[in-house]
Amino acid sequence: MNKLNPLYILVLVFTILIISFVKLNDVKKDYALESSLVNSFDEKAIVFNDYKKTWFNEKVTIGKLESILKSSIFKNEKILKTQNKNLIKVKIESSNPKILDKFLNRILNEKFLIKKLDINKRSIFIEIGFKS
């Protein structure tokens, strides 16, 4: 029987060790990538849940809109508001463009499901929905 050279066995063990470390490093990189994807998905799910609670809750939407409309800035302006089953229509008329700008900024800074927005020189018409 021929004798195996111990040097061949050491080279084989060293080669297997290097290959296993390279594979382990690749698996760690894949795990880190998948972990970051899961974290971004969790963040998107939280944002979606927040929008869902706001958009589909009629009381929250009406409360936020009423607080905007009852603001002291808009008390002297002509505001028409009608409410249907699935949406609210609001029209504000003013000769002062700064007031229209403030109204538009307040509406757009809230989390509303805006179905329609019509901006004219002296008025803003907006439809805010509850459900899609």
LOZA-954644 format. One record per residue: residue in one letter; x, y, z of N, C-alpha, C in turn. Coordinates in pm, 1 decimal. Layout:
N
> A:X:Y:Z:X:Y:Z:X:Y:Z
...
// end
This chain:
132
> M:80.4:-116.3:0.0:0.0:0.0:0.0:86.3:124.9:0.0
> N:45.2:216.1:-80.9:121.6:340.6:-89.0:84.4:432.4:26.2
> K:178.8:500.5:70.4:160.0:592.9:179.4:116.4:730.1:125.3
> L:18.1:794.8:193.4:-22.7:929.2:154.8:72.2:1030.2:215.7
> N:105.9:1121.8:136.2:195.7:1226.1:182.2:117.6:1320.8:273.9
> P:162.3:1349.6:393.2:91.4:1440.6:483.8:78.6:1582.2:427.3
> L:166.6:1617.8:339.5:157.5:1750.1:276.6:31.1:1760.5:191.4
> Y:-6.3:1653.6:121.0:-129.3:1653.2:40.7:-252.1:1669.2:130.0
> I:-252.0:1605.9:242.4:-364.7:1616.4:334.9:-374.6:1759.8:389.1
> L:-263.0:1820.2:424.2:-264.5:1959.2:471.7:-314.2:2056.3:364.4
> V:-271.5:2035.3:240.3:-316.8:2121.8:130.0:-466.3:2105.0:109.5
> L:-516.1:1981.0:116.7:-659.6:1954.8:100.7:-740.1:2022.3:213.1
> V:-697.5:2010.8:335.9:-766.0:2073.2:449.0:-761.4:2225.4:436.4
> F:-648.7:2279.2:398.2:-635.3:2424.0:380.5:-727.8:2473.6:268.4
> T:-736.2:2400.3:158.5:-823.6:2437.4:46.7:-970.4:2433.4:89.8
> I:-1010.3:2331.5:160.4:-1148.4:2321.8:209.6:-1178.3:2436.0:306.5
> L:-1082.5:2470.8:388.9:-1098.9:2580.8:483.0:-1118.5:2714.2:411.1
> I:-1040.1:2741.0:309.4:-1052.1:2865.9:232.0:-1187.3:2871.0:161.4
> I:-1227.5:2761.1:98.1:-1356.7:2757.7:27.2:-1471.6:2779.4:125.6
> S:-1465.4:2719.8:242.9:-1573.1:2737.3:340.5:-1579.4:2881.5:391.1
> F:-1464.4:2947.3:410.6:-1466.6:3087.4:453.4:-1523.8:3179.1:344.6
> V:-1490.9:3151.8:219.1:-1544.9:3231.9:108.8:-1696.4:3213.9:101.0
> K:-1743.2:3091.5:110.5:-1887.8:3065.2:106.3:-1958.9:3129.5:226.2
> L:-1897.4:3122.0:343.9:-1954.8:3183.6:462.3:-1967.1:3335.1:445.2
> N:-1866.0:3396.7:386.6:-1869.4:3541.0:361.6:-1981.6:3576.2:263.9
> D:-1998.9:3494.8:159.0:-2107.2:3518.6:63.3:-2244.1:3506.2:129.9
> V:-2259.9:3407.3:214.7:-2387.3:3388.5:284.8:-2413.5:3504.6:380.0
> K:-2310.5:3557.5:445.4:-2327.5:3672.8:534.1:-2373.6:3795.8:455.6
> K:-2315.0:3816.5:337.4:-2356.3:3930.2:254.2:-2501.3:3913.9:209.3
> D:-2539.9:3793.4:169.0:-2678.6:3769.0:128.2:-2775.0:3790.9:244.6
> Y:-2735.5:3747.7:362.4:-2819.5:3766.1:480.1:-2836.0:3915.0:513.4
> A:-2728.2:3990.1:504.0:-2736.0:4134.1:531.2:-2827.0:4204.0:430.9
> L:-2819.2:4164.5:304.7:-2904.8:4222.7:201.8:-3051.0:4189.3:228.5
> E:-3080.7:4064.4:258.3:-3218.1:4023.5:286.3:-3270.8:4091.1:412.9
> S:-3185.4:4107.4:509.5:-3225.6:4174.2:632.7:-3260.8:4320.2:606.2
> S:-3183.4:4388.4:524.0:-3214.6:4527.6:491.2:-3343.5:4537.3:410.7
> L:-3369.5:4439.2:323.1:-3495.0:4439.0:247.9:-3615.4:4419.4:340.4
> V:-3600.8:4333.0:438.1:-3709.3:4311.2:534.3:-3732.4:4437.6:616.3
> N:-3627.1:4504.7:656.3:-3641.9:4629.0:733.7:-3711.6:4737.0:651.9
> S:-3675.9:4750.2:524.2:-3742.5:4850.6:440.6:-3888.7:4813.3:418.4
> F:-3918.0:4684.3:406.9:-4056.6:4640.8:392.5:-4135.9:4672.5:518.7
> D:-4074.7:4652.9:635.0:-4141.6:4685.7:761.1:-4171.5:4835.1:770.1
> E:-4078.1:4918.4:728.5:-4100.0:5063.0:730.3:-4214.0:5102.2:636.3
> K:-4216.4:5042.0:517.7:-4324.9:5071.2:423.3:-4459.0:5022.8:476.9
> A:-4459.3:4910.9:545.7:-4583.3:4859.8:604.2:-4635.5:4952.8:712.7
> I:-4546.7:5009.3:792.4:-4588.2:5103.1:896.9:-4647.2:5229.4:834.7
> V:-4583.4:5280.4:729.6:-4634.4:5400.2:661.4:-4770.2:5370.5:598.1
> F:-4782.7:5253.4:534.1:-4909.7:5217.0:471.5:-5019.5:5205.0:577.4
> N:-4987.8:5145.4:689.9:-5086.6:5130.3:797.4:-5130.6:5266.7:848.5
> D:-5036.8:5359.8:858.5:-5069.7:5495.1:901.7:-5164.2:5562.3:802.4
> Y:-5134.1:5550.3:673.4:-5222.5:5607.8:572.0:-5358.0:5539.3:571.9
> K:-5359.1:5409.9:590.4:-5484.6:5336.1:591.7:-5573.9:5381.7:706.0
> K:-5514.8:5402.3:823.6:-5592.5:5449.2:937.9:-5649.6:5588.4:911.9
> T:-5574.2:5671.7:843.2:-5619.9:5807.9:816.4:-5719.7:5811.8:701.7
> W:-5687.4:5747.0:591.5:-5771.5:5755.7:472.7:-5906.3:5686.9:489.9
> F:-5911.2:5576.8:558.0:-6034.2:5500.9:568.1:-6114.9:5535.4:693.1
> N:-6067.8:5628.6:772.9:-6139.6:5667.8:892.8:-6208.3:5800.9:865.5
> E:-6338.5:5794.4:854.3:-6416.5:5912.2:819.4:-6411.1:6018.4:929.2
> K:-6414.6:5976.8:1055.0:-6414.9:6072.1:1166.1:-6284.4:6150.3:1172.9
> V:-6172.5:6083.1:1150.7:-6042.4:6151.4:1155.0:-6032.8:6253.6:1042.7
> T:-6075.9:6213.2:923.4:-6070.1:6303.7:808.0:-6158.1:6426.7:830.5
> I:-6280.2:6403.3:876.8:-6371.7:6515.9:900.4:-6318.0:6605.6:1011.9
> G:-6262.8:6547.1:1116.3:-6208.7:6626.0:1226.8:-6093.3:6714.8:1183.1
> K:-6001.2:6659.1:1104.6:-5888.6:6740.2:1056.3:-5936.2:6851.4:964.3
> L:-6032.1:6820.4:876.4:-6082.5:6920.9:783.6:-6157.5:7030.9:859.3
> E:-6237.5:6992.1:957.6:-6310.3:7091.9:1036.3:-6215.4:7183.2:1113.1
> S:-6108.0:7127.7:1165.2:-6012.3:7211.9:1237.9:-5944.3:7312.0:1144.0
> I:-5921.8:7271.2:1020.2:-5863.6:7364.2:922.5:-5965.0:7472.6:887.0
> L:-6090.1:7431.7:862.2:-6192.1:7527.6:819.5:-6231.3:7624.6:931.5
> K:-6222.9:7581.6:1057.5:-6259.7:7668.3:1169.5:-6146.1:7757.6:1216.1
> S:-6036.8:7754.3:1145.3:-5923.0:7837.2:1180.9:-5960.7:7984.8:1168.0
> S:-5901.7:8066.5:1251.2:-5935.4:8209.4:1252.0:-5895.1:8279.5:1122.8
> I:-5802.6:8221.6:1049.3:-5759.1:8282.8:923.0:-5871.4:8280.6:820.3
> F:-5954.3:8174.9:822.1:-6054.8:8155.3:719.1:-6196.1:8193.8:763.5
> K:-6211.5:8257.1:878.6:-6345.7:8284.1:929.9:-6419.9:8389.8:848.3
> N:-6350.0:8479.6:780.9:-6414.9:8584.0:701.6:-6430.0:8546.8:554.8
> E:-6391.3:8427.6:518.5:-6395.4:8386.0:378.0:-6521.6:8304.1:351.5
> K:-6557.8:8298.6:224.7:-6674.9:8222.0:184.5:-6631.7:8076.8:163.4
> I:-6683.0:7989.3:251.1:-6647.5:7848.1:245.1:-6775.3:7766.1:228.6
> L:-6778.2:7684.7:124.1:-6889.8:7594.0:100.2:-6840.4:7451.3:120.4
> K:-6915.5:7374.5:200.6:-6875.1:7236.2:228.1:-6996.5:7146.1:212.3
> T:-6981.8:7042.3:130.4:-7086.1:6941.0:116.7:-7022.6:6804.9:137.8
> Q:-7101.9:6715.7:196.8:-7049.7:6583.2:228.2:-7141.8:6478.1:168.1
> N:-7083.2:6385.3:94.4:-7154.0:6270.3:41.2:-7115.4:6147.9:121.5
> K:-7152.6:6032.3:71.2:-7121.4:5907.8:141.4:-6971.7:5881.4:145.3
> N:-6902.1:5905.7:33.7:-6760.5:5870.0:24.5:-6666.9:5987.8:10.2
> L:-6718.6:6111.1:4.0:-6626.7:6224.4:-10.6:-6686.6:6352.8:42.0
> I:-6597.7:6446.3:63.7:-6634.1:6581.8:107.3:-6586.2:6678.3:-0.5
> K:-6674.6:6770.7:-36.7:-6638.5:6874.3:-133.8:-6629.6:7006.7:-59.3
> V:-6517.9:7074.4:-78.5:-6495.5:7203.3:-11.9:-6455.3:7306.0:-117.4
> K:-6518.7:7421.6:-111.1:-6482.0:7531.6:-200.0:-6463.8:7656.1:-114.7
> I:-6349.5:7719.0:-130.9:-6321.5:7843.3:-59.3:-6296.9:7951.6:-163.5
> E:-6361.0:8065.0:-140.5:-6345.8:8179.2:-230.7:-6289.9:8296.4:-151.5
> S:-6190.4:8360.6:-210.8:-6129.2:8475.3:-144.9:-6063.0:8562.9:-250.3
> S:-6061.0:8690.8:-223.1:-5990.6:8783.0:-313.0:-5844.1:8796.4:-274.0
> N:-5809.5:8744.5:-156.0:-5672.9:8751.0:-107.0:-5598.7:8621.1:-141.8
> P:-5499.2:8628.5:-228.5:-5428.9:8505.1:-266.9:-5347.7:8442.7:-152.7
> K:-5308.1:8522.8:-54.1:-5233.0:8467.5:59.4:-5319.0:8372.8:141.8
> I:-5446.4:8405.5:155.2:-5536.8:8318.2:230.3:-5558.3:8187.9:154.8
> L:-5574.0:8196.9:24.6:-5588.3:8074.9:-56.3:-5462.1:7989.7:-48.2
> D:-5348.1:8055.0:-46.8:-5221.4:7983.1:-36.3:-5209.6:7912.0:98.7
> K:-5248.7:7980.2:205.8:-5243.8:7917.9:338.4:-5339.7:7800.3:348.1
> F:-5458.2:7816.7:288.9:-5554.6:7706.8:289.5:-5500.2:7586.2:213.5
> L:-5445.2:7610.8:97.9:-5390.7:7501.5:17.3:-5273.8:7433.2:88.0
> N:-5186.8:7511.0:151.1:-5075.1:7453.0:225.9:-5124.2:7365.4:340.5
> R:-5224.9:7410.6:411.9:-5276.2:7330.3:523.9:-5341.3:7201.8:475.2
> I:-5413.5:7209.4:365.9:-5478.5:7089.0:311.0:-5373.5:6990.1:261.1
> L:-5274.3:7039.2:190.8:-5174.1:6949.2:132.6:-5077.2:6893.9:236.6
> N:-5063.3:6958.6:350.1:-4974.9:6907.6:454.7:-5041.2:6801.1:541.3
> E:-5170.6:6782.7:528.1:-5240.7:6677.4:601.5:-5247.1:6551.4:516.4
> K:-5277.7:6441.3:583.2:-5288.6:6312.8:512.9:-5432.8:6293.0:469.2
> F:-5467.4:6352.7:356.2:-5600.0:6340.0:298.7:-5590.6:6260.9:168.6
> L:-5697.8:6191.2:138.7:-5709.3:6121.5:11.2:-5777.4:6218.9:-85.1
> I:-5697.9:6294.1:-158.6:-5748.7:6400.3:-244.7:-5788.5:6339.6:-377.9
> K:-5918.1:6349.7:-408.2:-5970.8:6295.9:-533.8:-5960.4:6398.6:-646.5
> K:-5986.4:6524.3:-613.4:-5986.6:6628.9:-716.6:-5942.2:6759.9:-652.3
> L:-5862.8:6835.2:-726.6:-5816.2:6965.2:-679.1:-5822.2:7062.0:-796.1
> D:-5898.9:7168.9:-778.2:-5914.5:7269.9:-883.2:-5878.5:7405.5:-821.8
> I:-5774.7:7468.0:-878.1:-5726.2:7595.3:-825.1:-5750.1:7703.5:-929.3
> N:-5822.5:7805.5:-887.4:-5844.5:7922.2:-972.2:-5780.8:8042.7:-905.7
> K:-5793.0:8156.5:-973.1:-5731.8:8278.6:-920.8:-5797.0:8322.8:-790.3
> R:-5927.8:8303.1:-776.9:-6000.5:8350.1:-659.5:-6066.2:8238.6:-578.5
> S:-6043.1:8113.3:-615.2:-6107.3:8005.0:-540.1:-6026.9:7875.7:-551.0
> I:-6053.9:7787.1:-455.4:-5996.0:7653.1:-454.9:-6109.9:7555.2:-430.2
> F:-6119.9:7454.9:-515.6:-6218.8:7350.0:-500.3:-6144.4:7218.6:-479.1
> I:-6184.0:7145.0:-375.4:-6114.3:7020.6:-344.0:-6216.3:6914.5:-304.9
> E:-6190.6:6792.1:-351.2:-6270.7:6676.2:-310.7:-6181.9:6582.4:-232.1
> I:-6223.2:6552.7:-110.6:-6146.6:6465.5:-22.1:-6228.1:6338.8:0.3
> G:-6166.4:6223.3:-27.8:-6237.3:6096.4:-16.1:-6207.0:6025.0:113.9
> F:-6296.6:5930.1:146.3:-6278.2:5846.1:264.4:-6227.6:5708.8:225.3
> K:-6286.1:5653.2:122.3:-6252.7:5518.2:79.7:-6224.0:5519.9:-68.9
> S:-6138.4:5427.2:-111.9:-6106.6:5424.9:-254.8:-6185.1:5319.2:-327.7
// end
